[in-house]
């Protein structure tokens, strides 16, 4: 049976690895075989899970094997830890990435997934794969599980500060976008870490239509557990919350969120009045000391070069769909009509409309990523 796959996204430094590690520990304590997949170039997701041991990364091992013309094997990059009071071992992989300033972290993520898929990742005898993903990097590599539907479900991690909530909103928008071109990852909701009771993240969740899955207040004892490479779920009040969340996930008690996230203006209004003044342009004279005569420029689009936004690119791909698929897709995804309304307008039954929509999404996905 294919493992259950869950991606946990959030801004750097707000406790993603802490949350992922303790969720991994909870699933293991519940008798599930868990693989924690660290998807951050810092490759420190699994350090606490493995009692302070730093795992070799896929990036490092692949480079070494490649230099000696050797094939990479599962034991080279997948590691296990047997913990005395755990009924199941825990497993870990760190994708890793290039050294600072020496490469693209997102490219490393893509290559790492290619290696793991080549080794049959999604057919392994594992119950749950938890992917610990950096969320404040917007390049495509870090959106791999969403773009390629490698994660069935997505959980957003945030605190009560605007930047971490902004990051969560960006991931929400990205997942909604990929769903519109055939992606299948479902957003379960958000976890509020280091909750100070201010309600800021909860206000955002209510405005965006996102489930609040768990609220974890700051706890010095939990921090000490993490610093000593132990599990915070050993603390009864924290363990109880993680067990409740893990049970809800396993029993599929969480209804996925149907949300597109908030646009920028709506988002910033959650935090106060928006300054809508236009910025003052700098003059060429004040910066270069000379007046230059500029001629009108054609946009990249008018010149036939690159420059389309993702939305424009998507609409261009929509225009290439067969007539029936294009019309159904536009009605449902762009005009926001229901399946029933679109079927009635096109004089077909709902199953036919769903089939056209499914085919359109599949075709769009290929068109979008091929162009």
Secondary structure, 3 states (H helix, E strand, C coil): CCCEEEEEEECCCCCHHHHHHHHHHHHHHCCCCEEEEEECCCCCCCCCCCCCCCCCEHHHHHHHHHHCCCCCCHHHHCEEECCCCCCCCEEEEECCCCCCCCCCHHHHHHHHHHHHHHCCHHHCCCCEEEEEEECCCCCHHHHHHHHCCCCCEEEEEECCCHHHHHHHHHHHHHHHHHHHCCCCCEEEEEEEEEECCCCHHHHHHHHHCCCEEEEEECCHHHHHHHHCCCCHHHCHHHHHHHHHHHHHHHCCCCCCECCCCCCHHHHHHCCCCCCCCCCCCCCHHHHHCCCCCCCCCCCCCCCCCCCCCHHHHHHHHHCCCCHHHHHHHHHHHHCCCCHHHHHHHCCCCHHHHHHHHHHHHHHHHHHHHHC
